[in-house]
Amino acid sequence: MPKFEPQPWRPPKAPALVGAIAENSMLARAQLWETGGLGPEDVAVAANGDVFTGLADGSILMFSPDGRGRKKVADAGGRPLGIEILADGELVVCNADLGLQRVTTSGEVTVLADRFGDQVFKFTNNAAVGSDGTIYFTDTSTRWGIHEYVNDLLEGQATGRVFARRSDGSLKVIVDGLQFANGLALDEAETSLFVAETGRYRIHRHWLKGDKAGVTEIFVDNLPGFPDNLSYAEGVLWTAAPSRRQGMFDLMSPRPWLRHLTHRLPANLKPKPVRHAIVLGFGTDGSVVHNLQDSTGTVAITTSARWHDGRLFIGTLTEPTLAVYEL
């Protein structure tokens, strides 16, 4: 493991859960689909309504559109996180432990990228797929893997990156210097790429085309939770937060000595996500147009939200269910 070297950062005051982000428990009404395992972290939905997700044990599952049919279609190994559907109907999986993978519904697994130069990826996290076959994906940290993700948030070093993998297999870094690079989503015209920076409570917009091509701007800042995966549908950018903001985390951020003390604590005493689900939908101007929460903890540790045909499919890092909310 790397030497723990915390970097000071002073976060803005956390926003109160009022107004457009007022606390509620709307997600407690969601239907829960049993997965037969833990942690369906991301969700992808095919055009025909089939639903795909990956579990903590490496399984890739497919549900029928009504949720009644469930089968394991592949074993990706490692820890599958982000999942997207390719033009040919097969899957691209961000495997935190094993890199970027192509996974077929017949069970074949191929590594698309697991290193950049001589540096092996430690934490492949989320992806977005362009119509030209380019796969954009995040490498959350060059220092810590998913099993030490709390260390990366505590340390605060900005080593996260966004890669573009072209159809010829070449890789290029298009955004770097991110503290816990996470979710990705292309806008409808594929002129820009939204990027979640979990450790700074914000979402960026990186321009791919037009006069601003190559420019990265802040799209929304000072979010009420830790933004995780992103998805985009019909003019709405969706993000889920596995936890609302924690006062202790913000207190420690500008105080490296306090982070050192916390880092030395046993794992069961380190900060953990709060069981308060947050799913937000943003309009094209960054305003909140959907505010779905569950302060009861029924739906919890929410990591992704994917809209399809009037329903929102919500993933989780730890629970044994997918949440399906009629929107």
C-alpha positions as CSV (number, residue, x, y, z in Angstrom):
1,M,0.0,0.0,0.0
2,P,1.2,3.6,-0.6
3,K,2.2,5.8,2.2
4,F,-0.8,7.8,3.5
5,E,-0.2,11.4,2.6
6,P,-3.2,13.6,3.1
7,Q,-3.7,16.9,1.2
8,P,-5.5,19.8,2.8
9,W,-8.7,21.1,1.2
10,R,-11.3,23.4,2.6
11,P,-14.8,22.3,1.4
12,P,-17.7,24.8,1.1
13,K,-20.4,24.6,3.7
14,A,-22.7,21.7,3.0
15,P,-26.1,22.8,1.6
16,A,-29.1,22.2,3.8
17,L,-31.7,19.7,2.6
18,V,-34.3,22.3,1.8
19,G,-35.9,23.9,-1.2
20,A,-35.0,22.1,-4.4
21,I,-33.2,19.4,-2.5
22,A,-35.6,19.2,0.5
23,E,-35.3,16.0,2.5
24,N,-37.9,13.4,1.5
25,S,-38.5,9.6,1.5
26,M,-40.0,9.2,-2.0
27,L,-37.6,6.4,-2.9
28,A,-39.0,4.3,-0.1
29,R,-41.9,3.5,-2.4
30,A,-39.6,1.9,-5.0
31,Q,-40.0,-1.7,-6.0
32,L,-37.1,-3.9,-4.9
33,W,-35.7,-6.6,-7.2
34,E,-33.8,-9.3,-5.4
35,T,-30.4,-9.9,-7.0
36,G,-29.3,-13.0,-5.1
37,G,-26.1,-11.3,-4.2
38,L,-24.7,-8.0,-2.9
39,G,-24.0,-4.7,-4.5
40,P,-25.6,-4.2,-8.0
41,E,-23.6,-1.0,-8.3
42,D,-24.6,0.2,-11.8
43,V,-27.5,-0.6,-14.1
44,A,-27.7,-0.6,-17.9
45,V,-31.0,-1.1,-19.8
46,A,-31.2,-2.5,-23.3
47,A,-33.6,-1.1,-25.9
48,N,-35.9,-4.1,-25.4
49,G,-36.0,-3.4,-21.6
50,D,-33.6,-6.1,-20.4
51,V,-31.7,-4.9,-17.4
52,F,-28.1,-5.6,-16.7
53,T,-26.1,-5.2,-13.5
54,G,-22.9,-6.5,-11.8
55,L,-22.5,-7.9,-8.3
56,A,-19.7,-7.8,-5.7
57,D,-18.8,-11.5,-6.4
58,G,-18.1,-10.7,-10.1
59,S,-21.4,-11.9,-11.5
60,I,-23.1,-10.1,-14.4
61,L,-26.9,-10.5,-14.2
62,M,-29.7,-9.9,-16.7
63,F,-33.3,-9.2,-15.6
64,S,-36.4,-9.4,-17.8
65,P,-38.1,-6.0,-18.2
66,D,-40.7,-6.9,-15.5
67,G,-38.0,-8.1,-13.1
68,R,-39.5,-11.6,-12.7
69,G,-36.8,-13.3,-14.7
70,R,-33.2,-13.2,-13.5
71,K,-30.2,-15.1,-14.8
72,K,-26.4,-14.9,-14.5
73,V,-25.0,-14.3,-18.0
74,A,-21.2,-14.0,-17.2
75,D,-18.6,-14.0,-14.5
76,A,-16.4,-11.0,-14.9
77,G,-14.3,-11.7,-11.9
78,G,-13.1,-8.9,-9.6
79,R,-15.5,-6.2,-8.7
80,P,-17.8,-5.0,-11.6
81,L,-18.8,-1.3,-11.3
82,G,-19.9,0.8,-14.3
83,I,-21.8,-1.1,-17.0
84,E,-22.8,0.2,-20.5
85,I,-24.3,-1.4,-23.6
86,L,-22.3,-1.4,-26.8
87,A,-23.7,-0.9,-30.3
88,D,-23.7,-4.7,-30.9
89,G,-25.8,-5.3,-27.8
90,E,-22.9,-6.7,-25.7
91,L,-21.6,-5.0,-22.6
92,V,-18.6,-2.9,-21.5
93,V,-17.8,-3.3,-17.8
94,C,-15.6,-1.2,-15.6
95,N,-14.1,-3.8,-13.3
96,A,-12.5,-2.0,-10.4
97,D,-9.9,-4.8,-9.9
98,L,-9.3,-5.9,-13.5
99,G,-9.7,-2.9,-15.8
100,L,-12.1,-2.2,-18.7
101,Q,-13.8,-5.3,-20.0
102,R,-16.0,-6.4,-22.9
103,V,-18.5,-8.9,-21.6
104,T,-20.9,-10.8,-23.9
105,T,-24.3,-12.2,-22.9
106,S,-23.0,-15.6,-23.7
107,G,-20.4,-15.3,-21.0
108,E,-17.2,-14.3,-22.8
109,V,-14.9,-11.8,-21.1
110,T,-12.2,-9.8,-22.8
111,V,-9.9,-7.1,-21.4
112,L,-10.0,-3.9,-23.4
113,A,-7.7,-1.9,-21.2
114,D,-6.0,-2.6,-17.8
115,R,-3.0,-0.3,-17.9
116,F,-1.7,3.0,-19.3
117,G,1.9,2.6,-20.3
118,D,3.5,0.5,-17.6
119,Q,1.0,1.7,-14.9
120,V,-1.8,-0.9,-14.1
121,F,-5.2,0.6,-13.4
122,K,-6.0,0.4,-9.7
123,F,-9.7,1.5,-9.8
124,T,-11.6,1.4,-13.1
125,N,-15.0,2.9,-12.2
126,N,-17.5,4.2,-14.7
127,A,-17.9,4.6,-18.5
128,A,-19.8,6.2,-21.3
129,V,-19.9,5.0,-24.9
130,G,-19.9,7.3,-27.9
131,S,-21.7,6.5,-31.2
132,D,-18.3,6.3,-32.9
133,G,-17.2,3.5,-30.6
134,T,-15.1,5.6,-28.3
135,I,-15.3,4.4,-24.7
136,Y,-14.7,7.0,-22.1
137,F,-13.9,5.7,-18.6
138,T,-12.6,6.8,-15.2
139,D,-9.6,5.6,-13.3
140,T,-10.6,6.8,-9.9
141,S,-7.2,6.9,-8.3
142,T,-3.6,5.9,-9.1
143,R,-3.0,5.3,-5.4
144,W,-5.9,3.3,-3.9
145,G,-8.2,0.6,-5.1
146,I,-11.9,0.1,-4.4
147,H,-11.3,-1.9,-1.3
148,E,-9.5,1.1,0.2
149,Y,-11.8,3.7,-1.3
150,V,-12.2,5.4,2.1
151,N,-8.4,6.0,2.2
152,D,-8.6,7.8,-1.1
153,L,-11.3,10.1,0.1
154,L,-9.5,10.7,3.4
155,E,-6.2,11.4,1.7
156,G,-7.7,13.8,-0.8
157,Q,-5.0,13.5,-3.4
158,A,-6.3,14.4,-6.9
159,T,-4.9,11.6,-9.0
160,G,-8.2,10.6,-10.8
161,R,-8.3,10.6,-14.6
162,V,-10.7,10.2,-17.5
163,F,-9.6,8.2,-20.5
164,A,-10.8,7.9,-24.0
165,R,-10.4,4.5,-25.6
166,R,-10.7,4.8,-29.4
167,S,-11.9,2.0,-31.6
168,D,-8.3,1.2,-32.5
169,G,-7.6,0.4,-28.9
170,S,-5.5,3.5,-28.2
171,L,-5.8,5.4,-24.9
172,K,-5.7,9.1,-24.2
173,V,-6.1,11.0,-20.9
174,I,-8.6,13.7,-21.5
175,V,-9.2,15.0,-18.0
176,D,-6.9,14.5,-14.9
177,G,-6.3,16.0,-11.5
178,L,-9.6,14.8,-10.1
179,Q,-10.1,13.8,-6.5
180,F,-11.9,10.4,-6.8
181,A,-13.0,10.5,-10.5
182,N,-16.3,8.6,-10.8
183,G,-19.4,8.8,-13.0
184,L,-19.4,9.7,-16.7
185,A,-22.2,10.5,-19.1
186,L,-22.3,12.0,-22.6
187,D,-24.9,14.6,-23.5
188,E,-27.4,13.8,-26.1
189,A,-25.4,15.4,-29.0
190,E,-22.1,14.0,-27.7
191,T,-20.6,17.4,-27.6
192,S,-19.6,17.2,-23.9
193,L,-18.9,14.6,-21.2
194,F,-20.1,15.0,-17.7
195,V,-17.7,13.9,-15.0
196,A,-18.4,13.3,-11.3
197,E,-15.6,14.3,-8.9
198,T,-16.8,12.5,-5.7
199,G,-14.2,13.9,-3.3
200,R,-15.0,17.5,-4.2
201,Y,-18.9,17.1,-4.2
202,R,-19.2,18.3,-7.8
203,I,-19.8,17.5,-11.4
204,H,-17.7,18.8,-14.3
205,R,-18.6,19.3,-18.0
206,H,-15.7,18.5,-20.4
207,W,-16.3,19.8,-23.9
208,L,-15.5,17.3,-26.7
209,K,-16.6,19.4,-29.7
210,G,-17.2,23.0,-30.7
211,D,-15.5,26.2,-29.7
212,K,-14.9,24.9,-26.2
213,A,-13.4,21.6,-27.2
214,G,-10.9,20.5,-24.6
215,V,-12.2,22.8,-21.9
216,T,-13.4,21.5,-18.5
217,E,-15.9,23.5,-16.6
218,I,-17.8,23.0,-13.3
219,F,-21.4,22.0,-14.1
220,V,-22.8,21.8,-10.5
221,D,-20.9,22.4,-7.3
222,N,-21.3,21.8,-3.6
223,L,-23.7,18.9,-3.8
224,P,-25.5,17.6,-0.7
225,G,-23.9,14.1,-1.1
226,F,-21.0,12.2,-2.7
227,P,-21.8,12.1,-6.4
228,D,-21.3,8.6,-7.9
229,N,-22.4,7.2,-11.3
230,L,-23.9,9.5,-13.9
231,S,-26.4,8.8,-16.7
232,Y,-28.1,11.1,-19.2
233,A,-31.6,10.7,-20.8
234,E,-34.0,13.1,-22.4
235,G,-32.3,16.3,-21.3
236,V,-31.8,15.2,-17.7
237,L,-28.4,14.3,-16.1
238,W,-28.9,11.8,-13.3
239,T,-26.6,11.2,-10.4
240,A,-26.9,9.1,-7.2
241,A,-25.1,9.7,-4.0
242,P,-24.3,6.7,-1.7
243,S,-24.3,9.0,1.3
244,R,-25.3,12.5,2.2
245,R,-22.5,14.8,3.3
246,Q,-20.9,14.1,6.7
247,G,-19.8,16.9,9.0
248,M,-16.8,15.0,10.3
249,F,-15.5,14.5,6.8
250,D,-15.7,18.2,6.0
251,L,-14.1,19.0,9.4
252,M,-11.2,16.8,8.6
253,S,-10.6,18.0,5.0
254,P,-8.4,21.0,5.8
255,R,-6.7,19.3,8.8
256,P,-4.2,16.6,7.6
257,W,-3.3,15.7,11.2
258,L,-6.9,14.7,11.9
259,R,-7.0,12.6,8.7
260,H,-3.8,10.9,9.8
261,L,-5.5,10.0,13.1
262,T,-8.6,8.7,11.3
263,H,-6.6,6.7,8.8
264,R,-5.0,4.8,11.7
265,L,-8.3,3.7,13.1
266,P,-9.6,0.1,12.6
267,A,-11.8,-0.2,9.5
268,N,-14.9,-0.6,11.6
269,L,-14.3,2.9,13.2
270,K,-13.5,4.8,10.0
271,P,-16.3,7.0,8.4
272,K,-19.0,5.0,6.6
273,P,-21.8,6.0,4.2
274,V,-25.0,7.2,5.9
275,R,-28.1,5.2,4.9
276,H,-29.8,8.2,3.3
277,A,-30.4,7.7,-0.4
278,I,-30.1,10.7,-2.7
279,V,-30.9,10.7,-6.4
280,L,-30.9,14.0,-8.3
281,G,-31.8,14.9,-11.8
282,F,-30.3,18.1,-13.3
283,G,-31.5,20.1,-16.3
284,T,-29.2,21.4,-18.9
285,D,-28.6,24.6,-16.9
286,G,-27.6,22.7,-13.8
287,S,-30.8,23.3,-11.9
288,V,-32.4,20.4,-9.9
289,V,-35.4,19.1,-11.7
290,H,-35.8,15.8,-9.8
291,N,-35.2,15.3,-6.1
292,L,-35.6,11.7,-4.9
293,Q,-34.4,10.6,-1.5
294,D,-35.0,8.0,1.2
295,S,-34.2,9.2,4.7
296,T,-35.6,6.0,6.1
297,G,-32.8,3.8,4.8
298,T,-35.1,1.4,3.0
299,V,-33.3,2.3,-0.3
300,A,-29.7,3.0,0.7
301,I,-26.0,3.4,-0.4
302,T,-27.3,4.5,-3.8
303,T,-24.6,4.6,-6.5
304,S,-26.4,4.9,-9.9
305,A,-29.7,6.0,-11.5
306,R,-30.7,5.0,-15.0
307,W,-33.9,6.2,-16.6
308,H,-35.7,4.0,-19.1
309,D,-39.3,4.1,-20.3
310,G,-40.8,5.9,-17.3
311,R,-38.8,4.0,-14.7
312,L,-35.7,4.8,-12.8
313,F,-33.4,1.9,-12.0
314,I,-31.2,2.6,-9.0
315,G,-28.1,0.7,-8.1
316,T,-26.3,0.3,-4.7
317,L,-22.9,-0.5,-3.5
318,T,-23.9,-2.9,-0.7
319,E,-27.5,-4.0,-0.8
320,P,-29.0,-7.3,-2.2
321,T,-31.6,-5.5,-4.3
322,L,-32.1,-3.1,-7.2
323,A,-34.6,-0.3,-6.6
324,V,-37.0,0.4,-9.4
325,Y,-39.0,3.7,-9.1
326,E,-41.9,4.6,-11.3
327,L,-41.1,8.2,-12.3
